[in-house]
Amino acid sequence: MTTIRSAVEADIPQILAFVRGLAEYEKLSDACVATETSLRATLFGPRPFAEVLIADFQGLPAGFALFFHNYSTFLAKPGIYLEDLFVDPAHRGRGIGKALLVELARVARARGCGRLEWSVLDWNEPAIGFYKSLGAVAQDEWTIFRVAGDDLALLAGQPV
């Protein structure tokens, strides 16, 4: 039996374990610098920047979804951006990922959001197939741009 709940501060070690598991799966472990301290500050500090849903399977944490609000000017409505969805490999194939997305869709509807969106690595065929099976549509005409690290500092006119 899977239950979905909002994460609490005591879940930080588990959230970090999920983040590291996702980084490993995506072959990006070297880019993962999150710590319990940084998660505590950004998820449960004075100004939380994101929210987390935890999926418990038979009473044990089995996966998570980390999300935050964005905004569509065309719809004039908020949206939800799913930053991370991860199910522990030992628990895959049990509907946990779908349960997390269903709950996130419910959250979006309850908050009056016009859409729920996320990105997926182009090589992740199992995830792409899964998302399409749920009715998600790839936005292939859009290209994601990112400025980070030293380039972000430079763009802000700050020393590197």
N, C-alpha and C positions, 0 to 999 in steps of 0.2 A: 504494500500500500504506500502510495506517494502522497505526501502532504507538502504544500508550498506555504512558506511563511516569510515575513519580512525579517531581514537580518537584524540582529542587535549587536551592540558593541562586543559582547562576549564571543561573537562569531568571528572576530578578526583573524585569529590564527587559522581557522578553517578557510576563510575567504582567501587569505594569502596562499594557502596550500592549493586551492582551486586555481588561483591566478598563475601560480608556478606550473601547475599541471597543464594549463592551457598554453602557456609559453613554450613548454616542452613539446606539446603536440604540434604547435605551429612552427616549430624549429626556430624559436626566437628567445630561447632561455637567456642568451647573452644580453638581450635588450631589457630583460625584466629586472628592474631595480626597486620594485615596491618592497616596503617593509611594513611590519605591524604598526610602527609609529606613523608612517605616511598614510596608511589606510585609515588609521584612527582619526587623524587630523582632517582628511578629506571626505570621509564617509560619515563621521560622527562628531566632528568638531562644531564650532559655532555656526559655520556656513557649510552644510553638507553639499557636495557637488554632484553626488550620484546616490542611487539607492541600490540595494541588493535584495534579491529574492533567493532563499535557500530552499532546495528540494531535499526533503528527508524521505528516505526509502526504508521502511521497516525501522524507523526511529533513528537512522544514521544519516548524516549529511552525504548526499550523493551527487549534488550538482548545484550550480548557481547561475543567476542572470544578474548582470550589473547594467544599470540603465540610468539615463538622465533625460530631462526634457530639452527639446529643441523647439523651433517655431517655424511654421510655414506662412510666409507672407501671402502666398496665393490663396491658401485656405483661410487665412486669418484665424488660425487655430494652433494650439500647442500640438506637439507630437512627442513621441518617445523614441529615443535612439538607444538601441540595444548595443552596448559596447562589447560585452562578453557574455557568451553562453557556453557553459562547460558542464559535461557530465563525466564523472569519474569513469575511467574505462571499465572497471569491474561492474558498473551499474548500467552500462549502455544496453540498448535494445529492450528496455522495460517501459518505454513511454515517458521517461523523466524529462527529456528535452522538450517533448510536446507539451507536457504538463506545465513546464516553466513558460513556454510561449503562450499557451492558453491563458494562464494567469496574467501574464504581461498584457495580453490583448484586453482582458477584463479591466485591468488597471487603466489602460489607455481609454477605453470606453467610459469608465466611471469618471475620469478626469476631463472628458470632453475633447479628447485628442482626435485629430483628423487622420493620423497615420502612425504606424509603427514601422521603423526601418532599421537596417543594420548592414554591415559589410561582411563579406566572406572572402577568404583567399581563393583565387581562381583555380588553384590546384586541389581544393578540398571538395572533390566530387561527392563524397557521401553526404556532406552537409548541404551542398547545393541541391542534390536530389531530395533530401529531406525537406528543405525549405519550399521547394517547388510543390511537393506533395501536400503542403499545408495551404497552398494558394498564393505563396509569395511570388512576386514577379521581379526578375533581375532588371536593374536599371542600367543596362549596358551603355547607354548613350552618355552617362555621366562619368567623369574622371575625378577621382579624389586627389586633392592636393594637400600637402602637409609642409609646414615650416616648424622645425623643432631644434632643440639644442642651441649650438652656436649661431645657426642661421636665424633662429627666433630672436636671440639677443641682438644680433646685427640689425634685423628688421626694426626692432624696438629702439635702435639708436643707442644701445648700451654696450659697454665693453664685454668682450668675450673672456 
